[in-house]
Amino acid sequence: MASYVLLEQARHIEALVLDVDGILSDGFVTLTNTGDEIKSFDIRDGLGMKLVQQAGIKVIIITGRQSNIVQKRMSDLGVDLVYQGREDKGVALKQTCAQLNIDPEDCLYMGDDWPDLSAFAIAGMKVTVPNGHVEVRRRADLVTQAMGGRGAVREICDMLLMSKGVYQELLEKFTRAPY
């Protein structure tokens, strides 16, 4: 459970901005004999992303790599803002915020390694995972309990839903008995 201070800090968040490798996936690059790439995504993270979108929070993906797998998964989740092949994630975050008319201070950025630090420098909240690089963990407002690709994004989605006061309301939709 996030502390009161973190929930207060998260209350103003308008966009959840995510790296992919190491955050939405475990960070491993698995290649088949034919050179095809395989990625695994945690289904709980996907539901969390759908729930925060229902709560009015934008979900944005900024990743340094290019992958059809990422495009397909994000499309399945209804994530419209997917920026791939972006080496300078701080510049990408600034451009995205300008496009959406959102202040970077109103973004929660979740990343795990040095390429994410330029986005950390301008985001209002910075989150990483336990296996994130030490320099990223040092600069983070929060280090999740769950590892990247293993429910860490869901953990943050739940915190955002709690901070907006809609967690219980959304949960109740799943706990009602069918008629």
N, C-alpha and C positions, 0 to 999 in steps of 0.2 A: 504494500500500500504506500502510495506516495505521501510525503509529508505535506502538512498544511501549507508550508511556504511554497513548495513546488506546485501544488494545486492552484494557489493564488497566482503564481507566475504563469501557469498554463492557461488561466482563464481568458487572457486576451489573444491567444493563438488563433489565427485564421487559416494557416496552412501548415500541413504536415509534409515536410520535404525529406525524401528518403534516398539514400544511396542504395545500390542493389547488392553488389558482391560484399559479403560480410555483414550485411544488415537484413535484407530480404532473403538472401541465400546464405549458406554457411561459409561462403568465400572460396570454396574449392572450385577449380575449373576442371571438369571431367570431360575428356574427349574420347570418342569412339575410334575404332580403327579407321573409319572413313573420314575422320576429322570433324564429325558433328559434335556439338557441345551439348552437355546435359547439365541442367540446373534443377535443384529441388527447392520448392517454396513451401513454407508451413501454411497449412490451410487456415489455421487460427489467425495468422497475420492478415490473410485475405479478407476474412470476415471483419476483423477489426477495421481495416481500411474502408470497407463498405459502410460500416456503422458510423465512422467519423464523417464520411461524405454525407450520410443521411442527417447528421447533426449540423451540416452546413460548413464543415471544415474542408478546404481544398486539399487534395492529395497530389503531390508533385514528385516525380521521379527525376533525379539528376544522376547520371552514371557516366563514368569515363569510357566504358566499353560499349560496343554495338552488339545487339543480340536480338534475333527474331523471337527467341523464347521470352525475353522481357516484354517485347511489344505485345505478344499474344497474351501473356498472363495479365498485364495491365489492362488490356482491352477487355478481357473477361471480367475484370473487377470494376470496369467503368471509369478507369483513371485516364483522363484525357491528356493530361500534361506530362508527357514522357520525353525527356531530353537525354539522348544517348550520344556517346562520343564526345562528351564535354570534359576536357582535361582540367579547365579552370572552373571549378564548381562555384566559387565565389562570384565570378562574372556571370555564370549561368543563373545563379540565384538572384542577383541584382536585375538581370534582364527579365526574368520571370516575374519578379515582384513589380517591376515597372509595367509590364504587360497587363498584369492583373490589378494594378493600382493597390498593391498591398505593401506596407512597410516591412522590410526584412526583420525588424524587431517583432513583428507579429507572426513570425515563422518559427516553427520548431524544426531544426535540422538534425537528422540522425545519420551519422557516419562513423567509420571505424579506422581510417588510416590517413596519412599525410595529405593526400589529395582533397580530403574533406575539410582541412583546416582553414582554407580561405573562406568557405561558407560558414564555418564556425565563427569566424571573426566578425560576421555581420548579422548572424541570426540571433533572435531574441532568446531562444532556448537551444541548448546544445546537448545532445544525448548520444551516448555510445553504448557498446556492448562490453561484457567482461573481457572478451578476447580482443578488443580493440587495442590499437597501438598505445603504448604508455603515454605518448605525447598527446594523443586524442583524449584518453581517459583523464589526464591532468587538466585539460581545458573544458571538460564536460560539466554541465550542471547536474547531470544524472547519468549513472551507469546502470543499465538494466540488470535484473537478476538473470533473465534468460539470455542465451547466446544468440548471435545472429543466425537467422534461418531456422530458429527453434522457438519462436514465440516472442521475441524481443519487441517486434513492432506491435504486436497485440497488447503487450504490457503498456506501451506508450499510448496506444489508442484508448485503452480502458482509462488511463489517467486523464486523457483529454476529455473523454465523455464524462468522467466524474467532475472535472473542473468546470464543465459547461452545465452541470446539473441535469444531464439527460441519461446517465448510465442506467438508473433504476427503471425509467420509463421504457427504454429500449429493451432491457432485460425482460420486462413484463410481457412484451410482445411474444417472447419465446417460451414463457412459462404458462401462458393461458391454455386451459384444456380445450381441445377441439369440440365443436358443437355436434 
